[in-house]
């Protein structure tokens, strides 16, 4: 997990381009989603974290976003009832 506030703009772009970062999450809410998620793009920089994989996000205790990852979110709900 990488905090957005720990990255400079050029470093962030480089990691996204090299696919070291594939998902973004909201630290206070413990939700992760795609980098193109409309909800994720609106969050504050200090709340944003990045992940290399969905498995990493889940391991850190995050759940899939219900907006950009509908199928994963439904599967997560069915497992956590």
mmCIF file of the N, C-alpha and C atoms, coordinates in Angstrom:
data_MODEL
# 
_entry.id   MODEL 
# 
loop_
_atom_site.group_PDB 
_atom_site.id 
_atom_site.type_symbol 
_atom_site.label_atom_id 
_atom_site.label_alt_id 
_atom_site.label_comp_id 
_atom_site.label_asym_id 
_atom_site.label_entity_id 
_atom_site.label_seq_id 
_atom_site.pdbx_PDB_ins_code 
_atom_site.Cartn_x 
_atom_site.Cartn_y 
_atom_site.Cartn_z 
_atom_site.occupancy 
_atom_site.B_iso_or_equiv 
_atom_site.pdbx_formal_charge 
_atom_site.auth_seq_id 
_atom_site.auth_comp_id 
_atom_site.auth_asym_id 
_atom_site.auth_atom_id 
_atom_site.pdbx_PDB_model_num 
ATOM 1   N N  . UNK A 1 1  ? 0.852   -1.168  0.000   1.00 0.00 ? 1  UNK A N  1 
ATOM 2   C CA . UNK A 1 1  ? 0.000   0.000   0.000   1.00 0.00 ? 1  UNK A CA 1 
ATOM 3   C C  . UNK A 1 1  ? 0.902   1.236   0.000   1.00 0.00 ? 1  UNK A C  1 
ATOM 4   N N  . UNK A 1 2  ? 0.556   2.192   -0.844  1.00 0.00 ? 2  UNK A N  1 
ATOM 5   C CA . UNK A 1 2  ? 1.312   3.438   -0.959  1.00 0.00 ? 2  UNK A CA 1 
ATOM 6   C C  . UNK A 1 2  ? 0.352   4.600   -0.748  1.00 0.00 ? 2  UNK A C  1 
ATOM 7   N N  . UNK A 1 3  ? 0.691   5.501   0.125   1.00 0.00 ? 3  UNK A N  1 
ATOM 8   C CA . UNK A 1 3  ? -0.133  6.691   0.353   1.00 0.00 ? 3  UNK A CA 1 
ATOM 9   C C  . UNK A 1 3  ? 0.119   7.720   -0.746  1.00 0.00 ? 3  UNK A C  1 
ATOM 10  N N  . UNK A 1 4  ? -0.945  8.308   -1.258  1.00 0.00 ? 4  UNK A N  1 
ATOM 11  C CA . UNK A 1 4  ? -0.832  9.317   -2.307  1.00 0.00 ? 4  UNK A CA 1 
ATOM 12  C C  . UNK A 1 4  ? 0.028   10.487  -1.838  1.00 0.00 ? 4  UNK A C  1 
ATOM 13  N N  . UNK A 1 5  ? -0.113  10.872  -0.596  1.00 0.00 ? 5  UNK A N  1 
ATOM 14  C CA . UNK A 1 5  ? 0.640   12.006  -0.069  1.00 0.00 ? 5  UNK A CA 1 
ATOM 15  C C  . UNK A 1 5  ? 2.146   11.738  -0.014  1.00 0.00 ? 5  UNK A C  1 
ATOM 16  N N  . UNK A 1 6  ? 2.562   10.462  -0.115  1.00 0.00 ? 6  UNK A N  1 
ATOM 17  C CA . UNK A 1 6  ? 3.979   10.110  -0.103  1.00 0.00 ? 6  UNK A CA 1 
ATOM 18  C C  . UNK A 1 6  ? 4.612   10.137  -1.488  1.00 0.00 ? 6  UNK A C  1 
ATOM 19  N N  . UNK A 1 7  ? 3.811   10.325  -2.523  1.00 0.00 ? 7  UNK A N  1 
ATOM 20  C CA . UNK A 1 7  ? 4.306   10.296  -3.896  1.00 0.00 ? 7  UNK A CA 1 
ATOM 21  C C  . UNK A 1 7  ? 4.284   11.676  -4.535  1.00 0.00 ? 7  UNK A C  1 
ATOM 22  N N  . UNK A 1 8  ? 5.333   11.964  -5.285  1.00 0.00 ? 8  UNK A N  1 
ATOM 23  C CA . UNK A 1 8  ? 5.320   13.177  -6.114  1.00 0.00 ? 8  UNK A CA 1 
ATOM 24  C C  . UNK A 1 8  ? 4.595   12.833  -7.406  1.00 0.00 ? 8  UNK A C  1 
ATOM 25  N N  . UNK A 1 9  ? 4.114   13.849  -8.077  1.00 0.00 ? 9  UNK A N  1 
ATOM 26  C CA . UNK A 1 9  ? 3.308   13.657  -9.278  1.00 0.00 ? 9  UNK A CA 1 
ATOM 27  C C  . UNK A 1 9  ? 4.009   12.796  -10.338 1.00 0.00 ? 9  UNK A C  1 
ATOM 28  N N  . UNK A 1 10 ? 5.286   13.075  -10.606 1.00 0.00 ? 10 UNK A N  1 
ATOM 29  C CA . UNK A 1 10 ? 6.015   12.313  -11.620 1.00 0.00 ? 10 UNK A CA 1 
ATOM 30  C C  . UNK A 1 10 ? 6.181   10.850  -11.233 1.00 0.00 ? 10 UNK A C  1 
ATOM 31  N N  . UNK A 1 11 ? 6.437   10.603  -9.948  1.00 0.00 ? 11 UNK A N  1 
ATOM 32  C CA . UNK A 1 11 ? 6.590   9.233   -9.462  1.00 0.00 ? 11 UNK A CA 1 
ATOM 33  C C  . UNK A 1 11 ? 5.268   8.476   -9.578  1.00 0.00 ? 11 UNK A C  1 
ATOM 34  N N  . UNK A 1 12 ? 4.165   9.120   -9.263  1.00 0.00 ? 12 UNK A N  1 
ATOM 35  C CA . UNK A 1 12 ? 2.847   8.502   -9.383  1.00 0.00 ? 12 UNK A CA 1 
ATOM 36  C C  . UNK A 1 12 ? 2.575   8.117   -10.833 1.00 0.00 ? 12 UNK A C  1 
ATOM 37  N N  . UNK A 1 13 ? 2.814   9.035   -11.755 1.00 0.00 ? 13 UNK A N  1 
ATOM 38  C CA . UNK A 1 13 ? 2.597   8.756   -13.180 1.00 0.00 ? 13 UNK A CA 1 
ATOM 39  C C  . UNK A 1 13 ? 3.460   7.583   -13.648 1.00 0.00 ? 13 UNK A C  1 
ATOM 40  N N  . UNK A 1 14 ? 4.716   7.559   -13.209 1.00 0.00 ? 14 UNK A N  1 
ATOM 41  C CA . UNK A 1 14 ? 5.627   6.492   -13.608 1.00 0.00 ? 14 UNK A CA 1 
ATOM 42  C C  . UNK A 1 14 ? 5.129   5.131   -13.107 1.00 0.00 ? 14 UNK A C  1 
ATOM 43  N N  . UNK A 1 15 ? 4.667   5.081   -11.859 1.00 0.00 ? 15 UNK A N  1 
ATOM 44  C CA . UNK A 1 15 ? 4.193   3.818   -11.299 1.00 0.00 ? 15 UNK A CA 1 
ATOM 45  C C  . UNK A 1 15 ? 2.899   3.343   -11.943 1.00 0.00 ? 15 UNK A C  1 
ATOM 46  N N  . UNK A 1 16 ? 2.029   4.275   -12.300 1.00 0.00 ? 16 UNK A N  1 
ATOM 47  C CA . UNK A 1 16 ? 0.786   3.897   -12.994 1.00 0.00 ? 16 UNK A CA 1 
ATOM 48  C C  . UNK A 1 16 ? 1.124   3.371   -14.387 1.00 0.00 ? 16 UNK A C  1 
ATOM 49  N N  . UNK A 1 17 ? 2.015   4.050   -15.080 1.00 0.00 ? 17 UNK A N  1 
ATOM 50  C CA . UNK A 1 17 ? 2.401   3.643   -16.433 1.00 0.00 ? 17 UNK A CA 1 
ATOM 51  C C  . UNK A 1 17 ? 3.090   2.280   -16.443 1.00 0.00 ? 17 UNK A C  1 
ATOM 52  N N  . UNK A 1 18 ? 3.881   1.989   -15.410 1.00 0.00 ? 18 UNK A N  1 
ATOM 53  C CA . UNK A 1 18 ? 4.587   0.714   -15.331 1.00 0.00 ? 18 UNK A CA 1 
ATOM 54  C C  . UNK A 1 18 ? 3.722   -0.395  -14.701 1.00 0.00 ? 18 UNK A C  1 
ATOM 55  N N  . UNK A 1 19 ? 2.494   -0.066  -14.364 1.00 0.00 ? 19 UNK A N  1 
ATOM 56  C CA . UNK A 1 19 ? 1.519   -0.993  -13.767 1.00 0.00 ? 19 UNK A CA 1 
ATOM 57  C C  . UNK A 1 19 ? 1.910   -1.457  -12.367 1.00 0.00 ? 19 UNK A C  1 
ATOM 58  N N  . UNK A 1 20 ? 2.738   -0.665  -11.681 1.00 0.00 ? 20 UNK A N  1 
ATOM 59  C CA . UNK A 1 20 ? 3.032   -0.944  -10.271 1.00 0.00 ? 20 UNK A CA 1 
ATOM 60  C C  . UNK A 1 20 ? 1.848   -0.547  -9.410  1.00 0.00 ? 20 UNK A C  1 
ATOM 61  N N  . UNK A 1 21 ? 1.038   0.361   -9.928  1.00 0.00 ? 21 UNK A N  1 
ATOM 62  C CA . UNK A 1 21 ? -0.194  0.798   -9.251  1.00 0.00 ? 21 UNK A CA 1 
ATOM 63  C C  . UNK A 1 21 ? -1.351  0.504   -10.184 1.00 0.00 ? 21 UNK A C  1 
ATOM 64  N N  . UNK A 1 22 ? -2.318  -0.292  -9.705  1.00 0.00 ? 22 UNK A N  1 
ATOM 65  C CA . UNK A 1 22 ? -3.478  -0.651  -10.524 1.00 0.00 ? 22 UNK A CA 1 
ATOM 66  C C  . UNK A 1 22 ? -4.806  -0.272  -9.882  1.00 0.00 ? 22 UNK A C  1 
ATOM 67  N N  . UNK A 1 23 ? -4.805  -0.100  -8.556  1.00 0.00 ? 23 UNK A N  1 
ATOM 68  C CA . UNK A 1 23 ? -6.030  0.217   -7.834  1.00 0.00 ? 23 UNK A CA 1 
ATOM 69  C C  . UNK A 1 23 ? -5.772  1.354   -6.857  1.00 0.00 ? 23 UNK A C  1 
ATOM 70  N N  . UNK A 1 24 ? -6.834  2.087   -6.540  1.00 0.00 ? 24 UNK A N  1 
ATOM 71  C CA . UNK A 1 24 ? -6.761  3.160   -5.548  1.00 0.00 ? 24 UNK A CA 1 
ATOM 72  C C  . UNK A 1 24 ? -7.804  2.881   -4.472  1.00 0.00 ? 24 UNK A C  1 
ATOM 73  N N  . UNK A 1 25 ? -7.525  3.362   -3.278  1.00 0.00 ? 25 UNK A N  1 
ATOM 74  C CA . UNK A 1 25 ? -8.458  3.131   -2.186  1.00 0.00 ? 25 UNK A CA 1 
ATOM 75  C C  . UNK A 1 25 ? -8.630  4.352   -1.314  1.00 0.00 ? 25 UNK A C  1 
ATOM 76  N N  . UNK A 1 26 ? -9.702  4.331   -0.543  1.00 0.00 ? 26 UNK A N  1 
ATOM 77  C CA . UNK A 1 26 ? -9.994  5.378   0.417   1.00 0.00 ? 26 UNK A CA 1 
ATOM 78  C C  . UNK A 1 26 ? -9.652  4.814   1.794   1.00 0.00 ? 26 UNK A C  1 
ATOM 79  N N  . UNK A 1 27 ? -8.586  5.347   2.405   1.00 0.00 ? 27 UNK A N  1 
ATOM 80  C CA . UNK A 1 27 ? -8.091  4.794   3.668   1.00 0.00 ? 27 UNK A CA 1 
ATOM 81  C C  . UNK A 1 27 ? -9.119  4.849   4.808   1.00 0.00 ? 27 UNK A C  1 
ATOM 82  N N  . UNK A 1 28 ? -9.786  5.990   5.048   1.00 0.00 ? 28 UNK A N  1 
ATOM 83  C CA . UNK A 1 28 ? -10.740 6.014   6.158   1.00 0.00 ? 28 UNK A CA 1 
ATOM 84  C C  . UNK A 1 28 ? -11.935 5.068   5.960   1.00 0.00 ? 28 UNK A C  1 
ATOM 85  N N  . UNK A 1 29 ? -12.382 4.892   4.729   1.00 0.00 ? 29 UNK A N  1 
ATOM 86  C CA . UNK A 1 29 ? -13.547 4.056   4.456   1.00 0.00 ? 29 UNK A CA 1 
ATOM 87  C C  . UNK A 1 29 ? -13.186 2.599   4.177   1.00 0.00 ? 29 UNK A C  1 
ATOM 88  N N  . UNK A 1 30 ? -11.904 2.327   3.914   1.00 0.00 ? 30 UNK A N  1 
ATOM 89  C CA . UNK A 1 30 ? -11.425 0.979   3.607   1.00 0.00 ? 30 UNK A CA 1 
ATOM 90  C C  . UNK A 1 30 ? -12.128 0.399   2.365   1.00 0.00 ? 30 UNK A C  1 
ATOM 91  N N  . UNK A 1 31 ? -12.198 1.225   1.299   1.00 0.00 ? 31 UNK A N  1 
ATOM 92  C CA . UNK A 1 31 ? -12.791 0.820   0.026   1.00 0.00 ? 31 UNK A CA 1 
ATOM 93  C C  . UNK A 1 31 ? -11.728 0.999   -1.057  1.00 0.00 ? 31 UNK A C  1 
ATOM 94  N N  . UNK A 1 32 ? -11.631 0.043   -1.991  1.00 0.00 ? 32 UNK A N  1 
ATOM 95  C CA . UNK A 1 32 ? -10.707 0.197   -3.113  1.00 0.00 ? 32 UNK A CA 1 
ATOM 96  C C  . UNK A 1 32 ? -11.453 0.027   -4.427  1.00 0.00 ? 32 UNK A C  1 
ATOM 97  N N  . UNK A 1 33 ? -10.912 0.618   -5.486  1.00 0.00 ? 33 UNK A N  1 
ATOM 98  C CA . UNK A 1 33 ? -11.533 0.518   -6.800  1.00 0.00 ? 33 UNK A CA 1 
ATOM 99  C C  . UNK A 1 33 ? -10.530 0.781   -7.902  1.00 0.00 ? 33 UNK A C  1 
ATOM 100 N N  . UNK A 1 34 ? -11.033 0.876   -9.119  1.00 0.00 ? 34 UNK A N  1 
ATOM 101 C CA . UNK A 1 34 ? -10.169 1.117   -10.266 1.00 0.00 ? 34 UNK A CA 1 
ATOM 102 C C  . UNK A 1 34 ? -9.671  2.557   -10.253 1.00 0.00 ? 34 UNK A C  1 
ATOM 103 N N  . UNK A 1 35 ? -8.634  2.811   -11.024 1.00 0.00 ? 35 UNK A N  1 
ATOM 104 C CA . UNK A 1 35 ? -8.082  4.161   -11.098 1.00 0.00 ? 35 UNK A CA 1 
ATOM 105 C C  . UNK A 1 35 ? -9.012  5.119   -11.840 1.00 0.00 ? 35 UNK A C  1 
ATOM 106 N N  . UNK A 1 36 ? -9.951  4.585   -12.593 1.00 0.00 ? 36 UNK A N  1 
ATOM 107 C CA . UNK A 1 36 ? -10.887 5.423   -13.360 1.00 0.00 ? 36 UNK A CA 1 
ATOM 108 C C  . UNK A 1 36 ? -12.219 5.662   -12.655 1.00 0.00 ? 36 UNK A C  1 
ATOM 109 N N  . UNK A 1 37 ? -12.370 5.171   -11.461 1.00 0.00 ? 37 UNK A N  1 
ATOM 110 C CA . UNK A 1 37 ? -13.636 5.277   -10.730 1.00 0.00 ? 37 UNK A CA 1 
ATOM 111 C C  . UNK A 1 37 ? -13.989 6.742   -10.455 1.00 0.00 ? 37 UNK A C  1 
ATOM 112 N N  . UNK A 1 38 ? -15.216 7.114   -10.761 1.00 0.00 ? 38 UNK A N  1 
ATOM 113 C CA . UNK A 1 38 ? -15.662 8.496   -10.528 1.00 0.00 ? 38 UNK A CA 1 
ATOM 114 C C  . UNK A 1 38 ? -15.654 8.847   -9.048  1.00 0.00 ? 38 UNK A C  1 
ATOM 115 N N  . UNK A 1 39 ? -16.039 7.906   -8.211  1.00 0.00 ? 39 UNK A N  1 
ATOM 116 C CA . UNK A 1 39 ? -16.032 8.143   -6.765  1.00 0.00 ? 39 UNK A CA 1 
ATOM 117 C C  . UNK A 1 39 ? -14.602 8.344   -6.264  1.00 0.00 ? 39 UNK A C  1 
ATOM 118 N N  . UNK A 1 40 ? -13.706 7.509   -6.741  1.00 0.00 ? 40 UNK A N  1 
ATOM 119 C CA . UNK A 1 40 ? -12.319 7.588   -6.317  1.00 0.00 ? 40 UNK A CA 1 
ATOM 120 C C  . UNK A 1 40 ? -11.632 8.867   -6.738  1.00 0.00 ? 40 UNK A C  1 
ATOM 121 N N  . UNK A 1 41 ? -11.994 9.368   -7.889  1.00 0.00 ? 41 UNK A N  1 
ATOM 122 C CA . UNK A 1 41 ? -11.379 10.610  -8.375  1.00 0.00 ? 41 UNK A CA 1 
ATOM 123 C C  . UNK A 1 41 ? -11.778 11.813  -7.534  1.00 0.00 ? 41 UNK A C  1 
ATOM 124 N N  . UNK A 1 42 ? -12.882 11.719  -6.811  1.00 0.00 ? 42 UNK A N  1 
ATOM 125 C CA . UNK A 1 42 ? -13.357 12.850  -6.005  1.00 0.00 ? 42 UNK A CA 1 
ATOM 126 C C  . UNK A 1 42 ? -12.771 12.878  -4.596  1.00 0.00 ? 42 UNK A C  1 
ATOM 127 N N  . UNK A 1 43 ? -12.123 11.822  -4.167  1.00 0.00 ? 43 UNK A N  1 
ATOM 128 C CA . UNK A 1 43 ? -11.656 11.778  -2.779  1.00 0.00 ? 43 UNK A CA 1 
ATOM 129 C C  . UNK A 1 43 ? -10.444 12.688  -2.563  1.00 0.00 ? 43 UNK A C  1 
ATOM 130 N N  . UNK A 1 44 ? -10.246 13.066  -1.330  1.00 0.00 ? 44 UNK A N  1 
ATOM 131 C CA . UNK A 1 44 ? -9.128  13.927  -0.962  1.00 0.00 ? 44 UNK A CA 1 
ATOM 132 C C  . UNK A 1 44 ? -7.816  13.154  -1.092  1.00 0.00 ? 44 UNK A C  1 
ATOM 133 N N  . UNK A 1 45 ? -6.791  13.853  -1.506  1.00 0.00 ? 45 UNK A N  1 
ATOM 134 C CA . UNK A 1 45 ? -5.473  13.263  -1.680  1.00 0.00 ? 45 UNK A CA 1 
ATOM 135 C C  . UNK A 1 45 ? -4.980  12.583  -0.400  1.00 0.00 ? 45 UNK A C  1 
ATOM 136 N N  . UNK A 1 46 ? -5.205  13.224  0.754   1.00 0.00 ? 46 UNK A N  1 
ATOM 137 C CA . UNK A 1 46 ? -4.703  12.656  2.012   1.00 0.00 ? 46 UNK A CA 1 
ATOM 138 C C  . UNK A 1 46 ? -5.415  11.358  2.407   1.00 0.00 ? 46 UNK A C  1 
ATOM 139 N N  . UNK A 1 47 ? -6.563  11.078  1.799   1.00 0.00 ? 47 UNK A N  1 
ATOM 140 C CA . UNK A 1 47 ? -7.302  9.840   2.082   1.00 0.00 ? 47 UNK A CA 1 
ATOM 141 C C  . UNK A 1 47 ? -6.981  8.724   1.093   1.00 0.00 ? 47 UNK A C  1 
ATOM 142 N N  . UNK A 1 48 ? -6.309  9.056   -0.021  1.00 0.00 ? 48 UNK A N  1 
ATOM 143 C CA . UNK A 1 48 ? -6.103  8.095   -1.109  1.00 0.00 ? 48 UNK A CA 1 
ATOM 144 C C  . UNK A 1 48 ? -4.847  7.251   -0.878  1.00 0.00 ? 48 UNK A C  1 
ATOM 145 N N  . UNK A 1 49 ? -4.999  5.955   -1.132  1.00 0.00 ? 49 UNK A N  1 
ATOM 146 C CA . UNK A 1 49 ? -3.887  5.011   -1.109  1.00 0.00 ? 49 UNK A CA 1 
ATOM 147 C C  . UNK A 1 49 ? -3.923  4.210   -2.406  1.00 0.00 ? 49 UNK A C  1 
ATOM 148 N N  . UNK A 1 50 ? -2.800  3.620   -2.760  1.00 0.00 ? 50 UNK A N  1 
ATOM 149 C CA . UNK A 1 50 ? -2.704  2.849   -4.002  1.00 0.00 ? 50 UNK A CA 1 
ATOM 150 C C  . UNK A 1 50 ? -2.258  1.423   -3.716  1.00 0.00 ? 50 UNK A C  1 
ATOM 151 N N  . UNK A 1 51 ? -2.719  0.508   -4.595  1.00 0.00 ? 51 UNK A N  1 
ATOM 152 C CA . UNK A 1 51 ? -2.393  -0.908  -4.475  1.00 0.00 ? 51 UNK A CA 1 
ATOM 153 C C  . UNK A 1 51 ? -1.925  -1.454  -5.815  1.00 0.00 ? 51 UNK A C  1 
ATOM 154 N N  . UNK A 1 52 ? -1.066  -2.454  -5.748  1.00 0.00 ? 52 UNK A N  1 
ATOM 155 C CA . UNK A 1 52 ? -0.595  -3.116  -6.954  1.00 0.00 ? 52 UNK A CA 1 
ATOM 156 C C  . UNK A 1 52 ? -1.619  -4.133  -7.464  1.00 0.00 ? 52 UNK A C  1 
ATOM 157 N N  . UNK A 1 53 ? -2.419  -4.668  -6.544  1.00 0.00 ? 53 UNK A N  1 
ATOM 158 C CA . UNK A 1 53 ? -3.396  -5.690  -6.929  1.00 0.00 ? 53 UNK A CA 1 
ATOM 159 C C  . UNK A 1 53 ? -4.610  -5.651  -6.002  1.00 0.00 ? 53 UNK A C  1 
ATOM 160 N N  . UNK A 1 54 ? -5.673  -6.272  -6.468  1.00 0.00 ? 54 UNK A N  1 
ATOM 161 C CA . UNK A 1 54 ? -6.867  -6.385  -5.641  1.00 0.00 ? 54 UNK A CA 1 
ATOM 162 C C  . UNK A 1 54 ? -6.578  -7.269  -4.424  1.00 0.00 ? 54 UNK A C  1 
ATOM 163 N N  . UNK A 1 55 ? -5.751  -8.292  -4.614  1.00 0.00 ? 55 UNK A N  1 
ATOM 164 C CA . UNK A 1 55 ? -5.394  -9.176  -3.499  1.00 0.00 ? 55 UNK A CA 1 
ATOM 165 C C  . UNK A 1 55 ? -4.688  -8.398  -2.394  1.00 0.00 ? 55 UNK A C  1 
ATOM 166 N N  . UNK A 1 56 ? -3.828  -7.467  -2.777  1.00 0.00 ? 56 UNK A N  1 
ATOM 167 C CA . UNK A 1 56 ? -3.140  -6.639  -1.780  1.00 0.00 ? 56 UNK A CA 1 
ATOM 168 C C  . UNK A 1 56 ? -4.144  -5.785  -1.002  1.00 0.00 ? 56 UNK A C  1 
ATOM 169 N N  . UNK A 1 57 ? -5.102  -5.196  -1.712  1.00 0.00 ? 57 UNK A N  1 
ATOM 170 C CA . UNK A 1 57 ? -6.112  -4.362  -1.063  1.00 0.00 ? 57 UNK A CA 1 
ATOM 171 C C  . UNK A 1 57 ? -6.948  -5.186  -0.086  1.00 0.00 ? 57 UNK A C  1 
ATOM 172 N N  . UNK A 1 58 ? -7.354  -6.356  -0.497  1.00 0.00 ? 58 UNK A N  1 
ATOM 173 C CA . UNK A 1 58 ? -8.156  -7.232  0.360   1.00 0.00 ? 58 UNK A CA 1 
ATOM 174 C C  . UNK A 1 58 ? -7.349  -7.662  1.586   1.00 0.00 ? 58 UNK A C  1 
ATOM 175 N N  . UNK A 1 59 ? -6.087  -7.977  1.375   1.00 0.00 ? 59 UNK A N  1 
ATOM 176 C CA . UNK A 1 59 ? -5.217  -8.370  2.483   1.00 0.00 ? 59 UNK A CA 1 
ATOM 177 C C  . UNK A 1 59 ? -5.100  -7.248  3.516   1.00 0.00 ? 59 UNK A C  1 
ATOM 178 N N  . UNK A 1 60 ? -5.142  -5.988  3.056   1.00 0.00 ? 60 UNK A N  1 
ATOM 179 C CA . UNK A 1 60 ? -5.058  -4.830  3.944   1.00 0.00 ? 60 UNK A CA 1 
ATOM 180 C C  . UNK A 1 60 ? -6.409  -4.502  4.595   1.00 0.00 ? 60 UNK A C  1 
ATOM 181 N N  . UNK A 1 61 ? -7.457  -5.279  4.261   1.00 0.00 ? 61 UNK A N  1 
ATOM 182 C CA . UNK A 1 61 ? -8.759  -5.089  4.889   1.00 0.00 ? 61 UNK A CA 1 
ATOM 183 C C  . UNK A 1 61 ? -9.715  -4.180  4.134   1.00 0.00 ? 61 UNK A C  1 
ATOM 184 N N  . UNK A 1 62 ? -9.441  -3.922  2.853   1.00 0.00 ? 62 UNK A N  1 
ATOM 185 C CA . UNK A 1 62 ? -10.305 -3.070  2.037   1.00 0.00 ? 62 UNK A CA 1 
ATOM 186 C C  . UNK A 1 62 ? -11.344 -3.924  1.314   1.00 0.00 ? 62 UNK A C  1 
ATOM 187 N N  . UNK A 1 63 ? -12.476 -3.321  1.004   1.00 0.00 ? 63 UNK A N  1 
ATOM 188 C CA . UNK A 1 63 ? -13.522 -4.012  0.248   1.00 0.00 ? 63 UNK A CA 1 
ATOM 189 C C  . UNK A 1 63 ? -13.645 -3.369  -1.126  1.00 0.00 ? 63 UNK A C  1 
ATOM 190 N N  . UNK A 1 64 ? -14.166 -4.099  -2.133  1.00 0.00 ? 64 UNK A N  1 
ATOM 191 C CA . UNK A 1 64 ? -14.333 -3.539  -3.475  1.00 0.00 ? 64 UNK A CA 1 
ATOM 192 C C  . UNK A 1 64 ? -15.374 -2.417  -3.508  1.00 0.00 ? 64 UNK A C  1 
ATOM 193 N N  . UNK A 1 65 ? -15.175 -1.483  -4.404  1.00 0.00 ? 65 UNK A N  1 
ATOM 194 C CA . UNK A 1 65 ? -16.103 -0.364  -4.612  1.00 0.00 ? 65 UNK A CA 1 
ATOM 195 C C  . UNK A 1 65 ? -17.378 -0.879  -5.283  1.00 0.00 ? 65 UNK A C  1 
ATOM 196 N N  . UNK A 1 66 ? -18.511 -0.421  -4.809  1.00 0.00 ? 66 UNK A N  1 
ATOM 197 C CA . UNK A 1 66 ? -19.792 -0.814  -5.384  1.00 0.00 ? 66 UNK A CA 1 
ATOM 198 C C  . UNK A 1 66 ? -20.108 -0.109  -6.685  1.00 0.00 ? 66 UNK A C  1 
ATOM 199 N N  . UNK A 1 67 ? -19.367 0.950   -7.018  1.00 0.00 ? 67 UNK A N  1 
ATOM 200 C CA . UNK A 1 67 ? -19.620 1.691   -8.259  1.00 0.00 ? 67 UNK A CA 1 
ATOM 201 C C  . UNK A 1 67 ? -18.827 1.137   -9.437  1.00 0.00 ? 67 UNK A C  1 
ATOM 202 N N  . UNK A 1 68 ? -17.525 0.979   -9.284  1.00 0.00 ? 68 UNK A N  1 
ATOM 203 C CA . UNK A 1 68 ? -16.691 0.595   -10.419 1.00 0.00 ? 68 UNK A CA 1 
ATOM 204 C C  . UNK A 1 68 ? -16.367 -0.900  -10.455 1.00 0.00 ? 68 UNK A C  1 
ATOM 205 N N  . UNK A 1 69 ? -16.663 -1.625  -9.381  1.00 0.00 ? 69 UNK A N  1 
ATOM 206 C CA . UNK A 1 69 ? -16.346 -3.054  -9.311  1.00 0.00 ? 69 UNK A CA 1 
ATOM 207 C C  . UNK A 1 69 ? -17.574 -3.834  -8.835  1.00 0.00 ? 69 UNK A C  1 
ATOM 208 N N  . UNK A 1 70 ? -18.662 -3.665  -9.536  1.00 0.00 ? 70 UNK A N  1 
ATOM 209 C CA . UNK A 1 70 ? -19.953 -4.220  -9.112  1.00 0.00 ? 70 UNK A CA 1 
ATOM 210 C C  . UNK A 1 70 ? -19.910 -5.725  -8.860  1.00 0.00 ? 70 UNK A C  1 
ATOM 211 N N  . UNK A 1 71 ? -19.331 -6.489  -9.767  1.00 0.00 ? 71 UNK A N  1 
ATOM 212 C CA . UNK A 1 71 ? -19.302 -7.951  -9.604  1.00 0.00 ? 71 UNK A CA 1 
ATOM 213 C C  . UNK A 1 71 ? -18.476 -8.348  -8.381  1.00 0.00 ? 71 UNK A C  1 
ATOM 214 N N  . UNK A 1 72 ? -17.314 -7.728  -8.215  1.00 0.00 ? 72 UNK A N  1 
ATOM 215 C CA . UNK A 1 72 ? -16.469 -8.025  -7.055  1.00 0.00 ? 72 UNK A CA 1 
ATOM 216 C C  . UNK A 1 72 ? -17.158 -7.617  -5.756  1.00 0.00 ? 72 UNK A C  1 
ATOM 217 N N  . UNK A 1 73 ? -17.865 -6.500  -5.801  1.00 0.00 ? 73 UNK A N  1 
ATOM 218 C CA . UNK A 1 73 ? -18.577 -6.023  -4.616  1.00 0.00 ? 73 UNK A CA 1 
ATOM 219 C C  . UNK A 1 73 ? -19.692 -7.006  -4.227  1.00 0.00 ? 73 UNK A C  1 
ATOM 220 N N  . UNK A 1 74 ? -20.450 -7.481  -5.222  1.00 0.00 ? 74 UNK A N  1 
ATOM 221 C CA . UNK A 1 74 ? -21.524 -8.446  -4.940  1.00 0.00 ? 74 UNK A CA 1 
ATOM 222 C C  . UNK A 1 74 ? -20.953 -9.736  -4.359  1.00 0.00 ? 74 UNK A C  1 
ATOM 223 N N  . UNK A 1 75 ? -19.820 -10.181 -4.889  1.00 0.00 ? 75 UNK A N  1 
ATOM 224 C CA . UNK A 1 75 ? -19.177 -11.393 -4.361  1.00 0.00 ? 75 UNK A CA 1 
ATOM 225 C C  . UNK A 1 75 ? -18.705 -11.152 -2.933  1.00 0.00 ? 75 UNK A C  1 
ATOM 226 N N  . UNK A 1 76 ? -18.157 -9.980  -2.666  1.00 0.00 ? 76 UNK A N  1 
ATOM 227 C CA . UNK A 1 76 ? -17.683 -9.643  -1.329  1.00 0.00 ? 76 UNK A CA 1 
ATOM 228 C C  . UNK A 1 76 ? -18.853 -9.629  -0.332  1.00 0.00 ? 76 UNK A C  1 
ATOM 229 N N  . UNK A 1 77 ? -19.991 -9.052  -0.760  1.00 0.00 ? 77 UNK A N  1 
ATOM 230 C CA . UNK A 1 77 ? -21.173 -8.997  0.115   1.00 0.00 ? 77 UNK A CA 1 
ATOM 231 C C  . UNK A 1 77 ? -21.650 -10.412 0.443   1.00 0.00 ? 77 UNK A C  1 
ATOM 232 N N  . UNK A 1 78 ? -21.711 -11.267 -0.560  1.00 0.00 ? 78 UNK A N  1 
ATOM 233 C CA . UNK A 1 78 ? -22.209 -12.632 -0.319  1.00 0.00 ? 78 UNK A CA 1 
ATOM 234 C C  . UNK A 1 78 ? -21.280 -13.406 0.614   1.00 0.00 ? 78 UNK A C  1 
ATOM 235 N N  . UNK A 1 79 ? -20.001 -13.100 0.620   1.00 0.00 ? 79 UNK A N  1 
ATOM 236 C CA . UNK A 1 79 ? -19.054 -13.778 1.514   1.00 0.00 ? 79 UNK A CA 1 
ATOM 237 C C  . UNK A 1 79 ? -19.065 -13.198 2.935   1.00 0.00 ? 79 UNK A C  1 
ATOM 238 N N  . UNK A 1 80 ? -19.508 -11.960 3.070   1.00 0.00 ? 80 UNK A N  1 
ATOM 239 C CA . UNK A 1 80 ? -19.421 -11.277 4.361   1.00 0.00 ? 80 UNK A CA 1 
ATOM 240 C C  . UNK A 1 80 ? -20.768 -11.043 5.025   1.00 0.00 ? 80 UNK A C  1 
ATOM 241 N N  . UNK A 1 81 ? -21.727 -11.842 4.729   1.00 0.00 ? 81 UNK A N  1 
ATOM 242 C CA . UNK A 1 81 ? -23.050 -11.724 5.377   1.00 0.00 ? 81 UNK A CA 1 
ATOM 243 C C  . UNK A 1 81 ? -23.102 -12.538 6.601   1.00 0.00 ? 81 UNK A C  1 
# 
